[in-house]
Amino acid sequence: MPASDSDQKDRRQNDPWSATFWKGRRVIVTGHTGFIGSWLSLALLELGAEVHGLALPPTSDPSLFAASGLEGRMAHRIVDLRDLDPTRQAVSAAAPEIVFHLAAQPIVRQARQQPVESFATNVMGTVHLLEALRGTDSVRGLVAFTTDKVYRNREWPWAYRESDALGGIEPYGASKVGTEQALDAYRSSYFQGPRRLPVAAIRAGNVVGGGDWAADRLVPDAMRAFAAGEVLVIRRPQAVRPWQHVLEAVGATLLLGRLTLEQPDLADQAWNFGPREEDRQPVGWIADRLASAWPGGRWRHEPDEGGYEAGLLAVSSDKARSLLGWSPRWTVAQAIDSSVEWYRRWHEGEDAAALVREQMRAYGIFGG
Ligand SMILES: NC(=O)c1ccc[n+]([C@@H]2O[C@H](COP(=O)([O-])OP(=O)(O)OC[C@H]3O[C@@H](n4cnc5c(N)ncnc54)[C@H](O)[C@@H]3O)[C@@H](O)[C@H]2O)c1
């Protein structure tokens, strides 16, 4: 049955990748020097947005931010969100319409080693940003990244829904629960009524893709080991995680960004975005797939006694599917294979920004 005119119009209205919507729009990306922030900034630039970034310098070398030449393509500001006044000044100077908040200390193991820094950035950094937005009249929407690890984990065999209780029992998850509490408090105390500012929180799963060089993450660890001809060491091969390609997370972020302007009451809440049920896979499965995609790749198991990590973590995307029509475009196998391809070709000397653009087209955006 052919789609009606109104169906087609609805679909266009929901299109997160619409250049018509993003062209010329002033946005802030906090954490633009990081992995997801770089992919998001590159996508927004492709769509014609005016992108302002607030972050610390890249934490890895190499970094996608440097490799893709982002510094010369956007308004790049080094700002430590733990400092209120510089955060206020940078937000006010950028005068954005939509703000994407990704800056964080995002590594579980590092948070266990440095809880003070992690809480300072993830909680007070968010409070400072919210305070800056409270004083900036141009802002009409905020999309903030938290994580699937905010749920009080009961090792249930089913996926967590947005209405389930929050509660981190290790420092990273707990600090992101703090992020959510700050968002809630500002949402209900300051951002209703005349100073309306919808706040969409994104709880995404384990994001994979080319250009992540963080320590203590499976895909970057694997790519480093394989490129050096070493065997990848895995701590918890049985742990099941919701793996998804970075373009799924970027698409969800753009979708919510658009929604904050077009349907603010709907946008103004927390949203899970995860893979399909059949794509929740154990770490060992991912390691097998990574090793078979990289010629000569190998891994072995070395148990780690270093504190709590959930055995099973799954988030339900039912709300995003039914209310926003969202679903992942790629399977986990496609996500892993395209990630390995990205790193392999980058190691062979190909241009990072061109590889990102090519994968955006393969993913089906920008008319590809
Ligand atoms: N990568 C994942 O699998 C994943 C999954 C779910 C949620 N997230 C969330 O997504 C966001 C981005 O993650 P990522 O993987 O790109 O992380 P990343 O470590 O690559 O990037 C983090 C960014 O935050 C910035 N930052 C850190 N501390 C800061 C501070 N005090 N002031 C200003 N900027 C600061 C860094 O400079 C960097 O730009 C984070 O909020 C993370 O918690 C990531």
The ligand as a Tripos MOL2 file, in Angstrom:
@<TRIPOS>MOLECULE
LIG
   44    48     1     0     0
SMALL
NO_CHARGES

@<TRIPOS>ATOM
      1 N1         31.0950    5.2290   24.6470 N.am      1 LIG1
      2 C1         30.0820    4.5460   25.1650 C.2       1 LIG1
      3 O1         29.9760    3.3250   25.0240 O.2       1 LIG1
      4 C2         29.0000    5.2700   25.9260 C.ar      1 LIG1
      5 C3         27.8320    4.5670   26.2570 C.ar      1 LIG1
      6 C4         26.8080    5.2380   26.9440 C.ar      1 LIG1
      7 C5         26.9710    6.5690   27.2960 C.ar      1 LIG1
      8 N2         28.1340    7.2080   26.9580 N.ar      1 LIG1
      9 C6         28.2530    8.6170   27.3240 C.3       1 LIG1
     10 O2         28.4540    9.3640   26.1350 O.3       1 LIG1
     11 C7         29.2490   10.5040   26.3810 C.3       1 LIG1
     12 C8         30.4530   10.5560   25.4600 C.3       1 LIG1
     13 O3         31.2360    9.3860   25.6630 O.3       1 LIG1
     14 P1         32.5540    9.0930   24.8070 P.3       1 LIG1
     15 O4         32.6480    7.6310   24.6830 O.co2     1 LIG1
     16 O5         32.5670    9.9250   23.5870 O.co2     1 LIG1
     17 O6         33.6840    9.6020   25.8380 O.3       1 LIG1
     18 P2         35.1240   10.2540   25.5540 P.3       1 LIG1
     19 O7         35.9540    9.9670   26.7610 O.co2     1 LIG1
     20 O8         35.6460    9.8590   24.2340 O.co2     1 LIG1
     21 O9         34.8110   11.8080   25.5300 O.3       1 LIG1
     22 C9         34.5410   12.5200   26.7060 C.3       1 LIG1
     23 C10        34.5130   13.9960   26.3940 C.3       1 LIG1
     24 O10        34.2180   14.6950   27.6120 O.3       1 LIG1
     25 C11        35.1690   15.7450   27.7660 C.3       1 LIG1
     26 N3         35.3760   16.0350   29.1870 N.ar      1 LIG1
     27 C12        35.7560   15.1830   30.1600 C.ar      1 LIG1
     28 N4         35.8580   15.8490   31.3340 N.ar      1 LIG1
     29 C13        35.5250   17.1430   31.0780 C.ar      1 LIG1
     30 C14        35.4500   18.3160   31.8670 C.ar      1 LIG1
     31 N5         35.7250   18.3180   33.1750 N.pl3     1 LIG1
     32 N6         35.0970   19.4770   31.2610 N.ar      1 LIG1
     33 C15        34.8230   19.5290   29.9450 C.ar      1 LIG1
     34 N7         34.8750   18.4390   29.1470 N.ar      1 LIG1
     35 C16        35.2340   17.2670   29.7120 C.ar      1 LIG1
     36 C17        36.4280   15.2210   27.1120 C.3       1 LIG1
     37 O11        37.3130   16.3050   26.8050 O.3       1 LIG1
     38 C18        35.8470   14.5610   25.8870 C.3       1 LIG1
     39 O12        35.6030   15.5220   24.9010 O.3       1 LIG1
     40 C19        29.6220   10.4350   27.8710 C.3       1 LIG1
     41 O13        28.7040   11.2110   28.5910 O.3       1 LIG1
     42 C20        29.4480    8.9710   28.1970 C.3       1 LIG1
     43 O14        29.2170    8.7590   29.5610 O.3       1 LIG1
     44 C21        29.1430    6.6010   26.2770 C.ar      1 LIG1
@<TRIPOS>BOND
     1     1     2 1
     2     2     3 2
     3     2     4 1
     4     4     5 ar
     5     4    44 ar
     6     5     6 ar
     7     6     7 ar
     8     7     8 ar
     9     8     9 1
    10     8    44 ar
    11     9    10 1
    12     9    42 1
    13    10    11 1
    14    11    12 1
    15    11    40 1
    16    12    13 1
    17    13    14 1
    18    14    15 2
    19    14    16 1
    20    14    17 1
    21    17    18 1
    22    18    19 2
    23    18    20 1
    24    18    21 1
    25    21    22 1
    26    22    23 1
    27    23    24 1
    28    23    38 1
    29    24    25 1
    30    25    26 1
    31    25    36 1
    32    26    27 ar
    33    26    35 ar
    34    27    28 ar
    35    28    29 ar
    36    29    30 ar
    37    29    35 ar
    38    30    31 1
    39    30    32 ar
    40    32    33 ar
    41    33    34 ar
    42    34    35 ar
    43    36    37 1
    44    36    38 1
    45    38    39 1
    46    40    41 1
    47    40    42 1
    48    42    43 1
@<TRIPOS>SUBSTRUCTURE
     1 LIG1         1 GROUP 0 **** ****
